[in-house]
């Protein structure tokens, strides 16, 4: 957004700090009857930062977003912006930009009226708001689409209009509910980069909800993982992938098999079919230095498949072979009821072949039970 | 909500209370009266017979038009819903002109067969069911046609792939899946027939049904008995409603998929001719009542006696309607009362629809019930309830004197049309993405702005369609009017009846044509309004 100062932005922004400050949820809880949808969730999103709320459906991510937006009032906890408590401020007074899951574009208004709606609500003159709406549309790559009907837009275009509508009010924070989930896969991949670029340019806290961890990896600076209303972990995608705090996080983020191990400090021993291997391990920040019951996460890209029988390798049989672009993914059944996915550049192995699996250098994530 | 409780519920309570005003006395009187027992029985027989007659016409017609392609299909489709456009009393009159003792068709048959007397008399249960079937089959036709359109063609193909023949497919797949549509329309016909007043009133002869019996008791001053009869009529309607709901609740599937289907072109030359001839006959039968009313409206009053067709034609009937203030009055009455009632419907039902669809609050279930209630209560019962409630000024019991004033009829029309307008508004709002309201608020819009710019435009199609239906029913309303009208606010329908009694057929028909014209005008106005906004 070009920062053209105007009556609206100035009258709405009480002081610079609240405009530039972080959005924080502090121990928010929301119950619906007996059901606790969100349970004591805390995190902070800095100005210009992109945080993804990730979780399966029913994990409470949308309710969390709605509390940040003001559509739900938490039963406990507070929402602050730049340190100022806004928990009970009505949505229309928050000055946040929100992009809804199905975009919630007003079907009876042309594109530019949709985009100008927030300015109309702020009493901006018609000429002024149309000018700004068009500028905002140009910003999302839709110049000249102002007079088109909403119904004539493709899904990707609708998404951009929704974004332009949220951005034109110069929001203090941006909230996006599944912004990519209604796009077809090809468009979706292209939009990830566009979305990240556009959100970074705005420079306000941006919070978005997604059930798709690939979307989260591609767009977010940090990820907050929710399960059944509880926050499991907040961190960069790399942290969640390489140093999950629990088996649950490890199981949700990335693919991989989680196998029992014996914690030996810098390494851990994994024994499959009588073959014991010591693996380099990493622990989550602040995790205990020794775990009584420990598990290691074996990611497909940290294992190696070979058709020759190595003495120190785990033996198994290929149950399934799947071509996944540049690599082949083999699903290999090992001993002790353990199976792993292995990525391999070479495609000469086939289903029912006996193969050996060895761990690469690692390090491998070590998680508690 | 308080307004709805006051106008919708209170009158019914007053009626039920009135029926017990001297303990069980009036109920004993009702039970002991052979006339009343006969009336209850006849009402039920007529209603059930009307349901079957409407099904017998509506279902095959829907199949014929929905599944087959033949010459004349478009024309038949266009006129198939025509009977619904006739105000109830006008339909009855048209039948009188056509099939009554001195009606056109009756006379033609009589002459053709060289009979001394009319071959039939348009009287009794048969006549009433005949008229009901003509006006009410449209519900069945529309429901089943819609069901057929939504019917997933692949289901039928799957069945035939599994080796089912045409008859097996119809019996095991198509009909069971159409049951919801059939049941829904059957309920609608049942409720309409039970509350029907005009046909029994005009053709009943000595026949008694509950709705006419209520008016008779009221005119005779036996209010207590009228209250009992009203309660019984309302209870029968509610019982019918509950019975249908219960039958429908046993169904565990819905027709969800949208399946396009191509109509089958009939190849056999003989069947093609047969169907074309049959559909030509149906078209004529459907259009004839309208044509007849128009024709008679040009007939000189008193001149049409034993001839097949009226012998003399004149513009006199219309000239008098527009020039004589006594004859013009009912027209301005009907139009202004219909507009007042419709305006009130739009405001109240918009608020109610908004609350029901978009707000979560404790009394929502009650509100839903309140706006649907007048639908379950026959119009005669509603009218009598109003007569029982708004008959004196008494602030303590919340009564206002409206009976005998102009305002009682707009109030009655308003109540009758609440369910129509409310359900139209509700369905419009339900189609709206609920997050639009959130989006508007999130963008900083005040409550007023959200209403004006987002909710109202979303409700608009429902408001226009519901308002049109309300205005159309109100302008031709007869059943509640006959109970509550006074000379000074008499609507068109009452004037038609009065002219009919005075054997001024031409004038009665001219009024009817005017009424049809008004309905047409409103429809066109609503359509152009909607087009201009959309």
Interface residues (C-beta under 8 A of the other chain):
Chain A: X69 X70 X71 X90 X91 X92 X93 X94 X95 X96 X97 X98 X100 X101 X102 X104 X105 X106 X108 X109 X117 X118 X120 X121 X122 X165 X166 X169
Chain B: X433 X435 X436 X438 X439 X440 X441 X442 X443 X444 X445 X446 X449 X453 X454 X457 X458
